[in-house]
Amino acid sequence: MRVAVVAIALAGAPAAAMTGSECARDYAWSASETGHTDLEAGLVMWTSSWSAEGVYDDFVVVDCASGQGLVARARAERITQDPPFDRRRQASASIARTTAPESRSFFRFETLQRDLDAHRVPNRQIALSSEPCACATYYPGLYTAPPPAAAEQE
């Protein structure tokens, strides 16, 4: 009888909220996602890295309401024929500038893209087909998936 009461009490308890650090993961061949951060106003970001036979760090910024986002290749070495580069500082500054509280009401991915382009940070816009962990963590219930034909899994 006592076991049943404990089980009912635990089942009724609210789940503990996740943190950004709980979204960190390692996957296939020396790849990882880390640094899941709430940029506020429904925006999140994280770093996607690769370190096997070459290195890259992509900064991913996503609007949790729409699933739209942008991937900025902040660092690359031995990934393509292009010369190696490390523009993590410039990419971080662009993201901070365009998502700052005084800029947030005017935020557009196109504005971030122009800022990154001005600092020679390769980037591309994306549309996610599933809710990323950072959105589920910081903005549960906000994500609405786009129609399947319009989405690119990232």
C-alpha positions in Angstrom: 0.0 0.0 0.0 2.8 2.4 0.9 4.5 1.8 -2.5 1.3 2.8 -4.3 1.0 6.1 -2.4 4.7 7.0 -3.2 4.2 6.1 -6.9 1.1 8.3 -7.1 2.8 11.2 -5.4 5.8 11.0 -7.7 3.6 10.7 -10.8 1.8 13.9 -9.8 5.0 15.9 -9.2 5.9 18.4 -12.0 9.0 17.5 -14.0 12.1 19.5 -13.2 12.9 22.1 -15.9 15.9 21.3 -18.1 18.9 23.5 -18.4 20.9 24.4 -21.4 23.7 22.2 -20.3 21.5 19.2 -20.4 21.1 19.8 -24.2 24.8 19.2 -24.7 25.5 16.0 -26.6 28.2 14.1 -28.4 27.3 12.3 -31.6 28.8 10.5 -34.5 32.5 10.8 -35.2 33.8 13.5 -32.9 30.8 15.8 -33.3 29.1 17.7 -30.5 26.5 20.3 -29.6 27.3 22.6 -26.7 26.7 26.0 -25.2 22.9 26.0 -25.5 21.9 29.6 -24.6 18.7 31.6 -24.3 19.1 34.8 -26.3 15.6 35.9 -25.0 12.5 36.8 -27.0 12.2 33.3 -28.3 15.7 33.1 -29.7 18.3 30.4 -28.8 21.7 29.5 -29.9 24.3 26.7 -29.6 27.6 25.6 -31.1 27.8 22.5 -33.3 31.4 21.3 -33.6 33.3 18.6 -35.6 36.8 17.5 -34.9 37.7 14.5 -37.0 40.0 14.9 -40.1 39.3 18.6 -39.9 37.7 21.0 -37.5 34.7 23.3 -37.6 32.5 25.3 -35.2 29.1 26.4 -36.3 27.1 28.9 -34.3 23.4 28.0 -34.7 20.7 30.7 -33.9 17.1 29.6 -34.0 13.7 31.4 -33.6 11.8 28.9 -31.5 8.4 30.1 -32.7 9.0 29.5 -36.4 11.9 27.0 -36.5 13.7 29.4 -38.8 17.4 29.9 -38.1 20.9 30.6 -39.3 24.1 28.6 -39.2 27.4 30.6 -39.1 30.6 28.7 -39.8 32.7 30.5 -37.2 35.8 28.3 -37.6 37.1 25.8 -40.2 40.3 24.0 -40.8 40.9 21.1 -43.2 37.1 21.0 -44.0 37.2 22.5 -47.5 39.8 23.7 -49.9 39.4 27.2 -48.5 42.2 28.5 -46.3 41.6 27.8 -42.6 39.9 30.5 -40.6 38.9 31.3 -37.1 36.2 34.0 -36.9 34.5 32.9 -33.7 35.1 36.3 -32.1 33.6 38.1 -35.0 30.6 35.7 -35.2 30.0 36.0 -31.5 30.1 39.8 -31.7 27.6 39.8 -34.7 25.2 37.6 -32.8 25.5 39.7 -29.6 25.0 42.9 -31.6 21.9 41.8 -33.5 20.2 40.1 -30.6 21.0 42.7 -27.9 18.0 44.0 -25.9 18.1 47.3 -27.7 18.1 45.6 -31.1 15.8 42.7 -30.3 12.5 44.3 -31.5 14.2 44.8 -34.9 15.8 41.4 -35.1 15.7 39.7 -38.5 17.9 36.8 -39.7 18.7 38.9 -42.8 20.2 41.6 -40.5 22.3 39.0 -38.8 23.3 37.5 -42.1 24.5 40.9 -43.4 26.5 41.5 -40.3 28.1 38.1 -40.6 28.8 38.7 -44.3 30.5 42.0 -43.4 32.9 40.1 -41.2 33.5 37.3 -43.8 31.7 34.6 -41.6 30.2 32.0 -44.0 26.5 31.5 -43.1 23.2 30.0 -44.4 19.6 30.3 -43.3 17.8 27.1 -42.3 14.3 25.9 -41.4 14.2 23.1 -38.8 11.7 20.2 -39.1 11.8 19.3 -35.4 12.0 21.2 -32.2 15.6 21.6 -31.0 16.5 20.9 -27.4 17.3 24.5 -26.6 13.7 25.5 -27.7 12.1 22.7 -25.6 14.2 23.8 -22.7 13.9 27.6 -22.7 10.5 28.0 -24.6 8.4 24.8 -24.1 5.4 24.8 -26.4 6.5 27.7 -28.5 7.8 25.8 -31.5 5.5 25.2 -34.5 7.0 22.9 -37.2 6.8 24.2 -40.8 5.2 22.1 -43.5 7.5 19.1 -44.3 8.3 20.3 -47.8 9.6 23.6 -46.5 11.8 22.3 -43.7 15.5 21.2 -43.7 16.6 18.9 -40.9 19.6 20.4 -39.2 
